[in-house]
Amino acid sequence: MNIYKLRDLIIERITAKRNDVSHKFNREKEELRVERTDNGQGITIALSKALNKAKNDDKIIDELVYYIDESLTRMGEEKIDAETAAIYPVVRATSFPDKTKGGEPFIITPHTNETNIYYAVDFDKSYRLIDEALLDSLGMSEEDMKVLAENNLKNLPVEIKKQTDQDNDFYFINHNDGYDSSRILNTDFLHEMLEKTEGEMLVGLPHQDVLIIADCKNNVGYDVMAQMMMQYFAEGLTPITSLSFSYDGAKLQPVFILGKQRNYNNKNK
């Protein structure tokens, strides 16, 4: 399969599900834009990343079409009830747009040099990022909205899968609920993981749907973490950063793992 075949399959399936969409393809960026015809709202799919993920997951096209359909449906719903709205923080790369397509600024909190925190109204199967106009319609202050989002995040379950490689422990959080990477903002959870570590604790959020925590006890651990971060970053539909962060209980510091691996290679020559 190539980019153009993937594009055609997505267009074929989404237009078979609904007749209120238009689409356009950016050949240079290899992106497919699908919009509602009634209000012009839509989403942009990075086909090159989707194609890379499709090599390891043959269900990716079904997932993409489902995601597009649900997102477009929600974009047609104008009213959001503040009393029932579920709001969560989401982490995005600093390169992520800071405004909507219509020019409305998103509500953003700085996080690290690589990441920012946005806020989303959850619709169970999709969500909408909160901009200033939406916040005003909710009748909430920015501070109250952020406190609500933080509390909602803390109530999300955290299920962990563990792998060990040459004495280094790796923990994966992957609920596929849209907020896996957001769990990096749960400081209680980070402190709990820090107490378990025997080496240096690294935290990685390569894309929206996974959070990786590593207990690096030797240089091999750094090398494995670097390889996983690059792989997950390349495969993610919403990539965030390929850098890992060291966590000491106070703050997150970016780690350039290649330097550590170079020392390991030199030491063993």
C-alpha positions as CSV (number, residue, x, y, z in Angstrom):
1,M,0.0,0.0,0.0
2,N,1.1,3.6,-0.7
3,I,0.0,7.1,0.4
4,Y,-2.4,7.4,-2.5
5,K,-4.1,4.0,-2.0
6,L,-4.5,4.8,1.7
7,R,-6.0,8.2,0.9
8,D,-8.5,6.6,-1.6
9,L,-9.5,3.9,0.9
10,I,-10.2,6.5,3.6
11,I,-12.2,8.7,1.3
12,E,-14.2,5.8,-0.1
13,R,-15.1,4.6,3.4
14,I,-16.0,7.9,5.0
15,T,-18.1,9.0,2.0
16,A,-19.9,5.7,2.2
17,K,-20.8,6.5,5.8
18,R,-21.9,10.1,5.3
19,N,-22.8,12.5,2.6
20,D,-22.0,15.8,4.4
21,V,-18.2,15.9,3.9
22,S,-15.7,17.3,1.5
23,H,-12.0,16.4,1.3
24,K,-8.8,17.7,-0.1
25,F,-5.3,16.3,-0.3
26,N,-2.0,18.2,0.3
27,R,0.5,16.3,-1.9
28,E,3.5,18.2,-0.5
29,K,2.7,17.5,3.2
30,E,0.9,14.1,2.4
31,E,-2.1,15.2,4.5
32,L,-5.8,14.5,4.0
33,R,-8.2,17.1,5.2
34,V,-11.8,16.0,5.7
35,E,-14.4,18.7,6.5
36,R,-18.1,19.0,7.2
37,T,-19.8,20.8,4.3
38,D,-22.2,22.7,6.6
39,N,-19.7,24.5,8.9
40,G,-16.3,23.9,7.4
41,Q,-15.0,22.2,10.5
42,G,-12.9,19.1,10.1
43,I,-9.7,17.2,10.8
44,T,-6.4,16.7,9.1
45,I,-4.8,13.2,8.9
46,A,-1.0,12.8,8.4
47,L,-1.1,10.0,5.9
48,S,2.6,9.2,6.1
49,K,2.4,8.4,9.8
50,A,-0.8,6.5,9.3
51,L,0.8,4.4,6.5
52,N,3.8,3.7,8.8
53,K,1.5,2.4,11.5
54,A,-0.6,0.4,9.0
55,K,2.5,-1.8,8.4
56,N,2.1,-3.2,11.9
57,D,-1.7,-2.8,12.3
58,D,-4.0,-3.8,9.5
59,K,-7.0,-2.3,11.4
60,I,-5.6,1.2,11.2
61,I,-7.9,2.2,8.3
62,D,-11.0,1.2,10.2
63,E,-9.8,3.1,13.2
64,L,-9.1,6.2,11.2
65,V,-12.5,6.2,9.5
66,Y,-14.2,5.6,12.9
67,Y,-12.2,8.5,14.4
68,I,-13.0,10.8,11.5
69,D,-16.7,10.0,11.6
70,E,-17.1,10.5,15.3
71,S,-15.1,13.7,15.3
72,L,-17.1,15.2,12.4
73,T,-20.4,14.2,14.2
74,R,-19.3,16.0,17.3
75,M,-18.3,19.1,15.3
76,G,-21.9,19.4,14.2
77,E,-23.1,19.7,17.8
78,E,-23.0,23.3,18.8
79,K,-24.1,23.2,22.4
80,I,-22.1,21.7,25.3
81,D,-23.6,21.5,28.7
82,A,-21.2,22.8,31.3
83,E,-22.8,20.8,34.1
84,T,-22.3,17.4,32.3
85,A,-19.1,18.2,30.3
86,A,-16.1,16.0,31.1
87,I,-13.0,18.0,30.8
88,Y,-9.4,16.6,30.7
89,P,-6.0,18.0,30.1
90,V,-4.1,16.7,27.0
91,V,-0.4,17.1,26.2
92,R,0.7,18.3,22.8
93,A,4.0,19.2,21.2
94,T,5.0,22.9,21.3
95,S,4.7,22.8,17.5
96,F,1.0,22.0,17.8
97,P,-1.3,24.9,16.6
98,D,-2.2,27.5,19.3
99,K,-5.3,28.5,17.5
100,T,-8.3,26.9,15.8
101,K,-8.7,27.0,12.1
102,G,-11.0,30.0,12.7
103,G,-8.3,31.8,14.6
104,E,-9.7,31.3,18.1
105,P,-6.9,30.9,20.7
106,F,-6.8,27.6,22.5
107,I,-6.5,27.5,26.3
108,I,-2.8,26.5,26.9
109,T,-0.6,26.0,29.9
110,P,3.2,25.6,29.4
111,H,4.5,22.2,30.5
112,T,8.1,21.6,29.3
113,N,10.4,23.0,26.6
114,E,8.9,20.2,24.3
115,T,5.3,20.1,25.4
116,N,2.3,22.2,26.3
117,I,-1.0,21.4,28.0
118,Y,-4.3,21.9,26.2
119,Y,-7.8,21.1,27.6
120,A,-10.5,19.0,26.0
121,V,-14.2,18.4,26.4
122,D,-14.6,14.6,26.2
123,F,-17.4,13.0,24.2
124,D,-16.5,9.4,25.1
125,K,-15.5,8.5,21.5
126,S,-14.0,11.8,20.5
127,Y,-13.2,15.2,22.1
128,R,-12.9,18.9,21.3
129,L,-10.1,21.1,22.4
130,I,-11.2,24.1,24.4
131,D,-10.6,27.5,22.9
132,E,-11.4,30.9,24.5
133,A,-14.9,31.1,22.8
134,L,-15.8,27.6,24.0
135,L,-14.6,28.4,27.6
136,D,-16.8,31.5,27.6
137,S,-19.8,29.5,26.5
138,L,-19.2,27.0,29.3
139,G,-19.5,29.9,31.8
140,M,-16.4,28.8,33.7
141,S,-13.3,30.7,34.6
142,E,-10.0,29.4,33.2
143,E,-8.7,28.6,36.7
144,D,-11.9,26.6,37.6
145,M,-11.7,24.7,34.3
146,K,-8.1,23.7,34.9
147,V,-8.8,22.5,38.4
148,L,-11.7,20.4,37.1
149,A,-9.6,18.9,34.4
150,E,-6.8,18.1,36.9
151,N,-9.2,16.4,39.2
152,N,-10.8,14.4,36.4
153,L,-7.4,13.2,35.3
154,K,-6.6,11.9,38.8
155,N,-9.7,9.8,38.7
156,L,-8.7,8.0,35.5
157,P,-7.6,4.4,36.0
158,V,-3.9,3.6,35.6
159,E,-3.2,0.1,34.4
160,I,0.5,-0.8,33.9
161,K,2.2,-3.4,31.8
162,K,5.8,-4.2,32.7
163,Q,8.7,-5.5,30.7
164,T,12.3,-6.1,31.8
165,D,15.3,-6.0,29.6
166,Q,18.8,-6.6,31.0
167,D,17.8,-5.5,34.5
168,N,16.0,-2.4,33.2
169,D,12.3,-2.2,33.9
170,F,9.8,-0.5,31.5
171,Y,6.3,0.3,32.3
172,F,3.6,1.0,29.7
173,I,0.3,2.9,30.1
174,N,-1.9,2.3,27.1
175,H,-5.7,2.5,27.8
176,N,-6.4,4.0,24.3
177,D,-8.8,6.4,25.9
178,G,-7.2,9.5,24.4
179,Y,-5.5,10.5,27.7
180,D,-2.6,8.0,28.1
181,S,0.1,10.7,27.7
182,S,-1.9,13.0,29.9
183,R,-1.2,10.8,32.9
184,I,2.3,12.4,33.0
185,L,0.5,15.3,34.6
186,N,-0.7,13.1,37.5
187,T,2.1,13.9,40.0
188,D,0.8,11.4,42.6
189,F,1.2,8.6,40.0
190,L,4.7,9.9,39.1
191,H,5.8,10.0,42.8
192,E,4.4,6.4,43.2
193,M,6.5,5.2,40.3
194,L,9.6,7.1,41.5
195,E,9.5,5.2,44.8
196,K,9.7,1.9,42.9
197,T,12.7,2.9,40.8
198,E,16.2,1.8,41.7
199,G,18.0,3.6,38.9
200,E,17.2,6.8,37.0
201,M,13.5,7.3,36.2
202,L,12.7,8.3,32.7
203,V,9.3,9.3,31.4
204,G,8.4,9.3,27.7
205,L,5.3,10.4,25.9
206,P,6.0,9.8,22.2
207,H,2.4,10.1,21.2
208,Q,-1.1,10.7,22.6
209,D,-1.9,7.0,23.3
210,V,1.0,5.8,25.3
211,L,3.1,6.7,28.3
212,I,6.4,4.9,29.0
213,I,8.2,5.0,32.3
214,A,11.7,3.5,32.5
215,D,13.8,2.5,35.5
216,C,17.2,2.7,33.9
217,K,19.8,0.8,36.0
218,N,22.5,0.6,33.3
219,N,23.4,2.1,30.0
220,V,21.5,-0.5,28.0
221,G,18.3,0.8,29.6
222,Y,18.9,4.3,28.0
223,D,19.6,2.7,24.6
224,V,16.4,0.6,24.8
225,M,14.4,3.7,25.8
226,A,15.8,5.7,23.0
227,Q,14.8,3.1,20.4
228,M,11.3,2.7,21.8
229,M,10.7,6.4,21.8
230,M,11.7,6.8,18.2
231,Q,9.5,3.8,17.2
232,Y,6.5,5.0,19.0
233,F,6.9,8.6,17.9
234,A,7.0,7.5,14.3
235,E,3.9,5.2,14.6
236,G,1.7,7.6,16.6
237,L,-1.2,9.4,14.9
238,T,-0.8,12.3,17.3
239,P,3.0,12.4,17.9
240,I,4.3,14.5,20.8
241,T,8.1,14.1,21.3
242,S,10.8,11.5,20.8
243,L,12.7,12.9,23.8
244,S,12.5,11.3,27.2
245,F,12.4,13.2,30.5
246,S,14.2,12.5,33.7
247,Y,12.0,12.8,36.8
248,D,13.5,13.4,40.2
249,G,10.3,14.1,42.1
250,A,10.3,17.8,41.4
251,K,10.4,18.4,37.7
252,L,10.8,16.9,34.3
253,Q,14.2,17.4,32.5
254,P,14.7,16.4,28.9
255,V,17.4,13.8,28.4
256,F,19.5,13.4,25.3
257,I,20.0,9.6,25.5
258,L,22.5,9.4,22.6
259,G,25.1,11.0,24.8
260,K,24.7,8.3,27.4
261,Q,24.9,5.5,24.8
262,R,28.0,7.0,23.4
263,N,29.6,6.9,26.8
264,Y,28.5,3.2,27.1
265,N,30.1,2.4,23.8
266,N,33.3,4.1,24.7
267,K,33.5,2.4,28.0
268,N,33.2,-1.0,26.4
269,K,35.7,-0.6,23.6
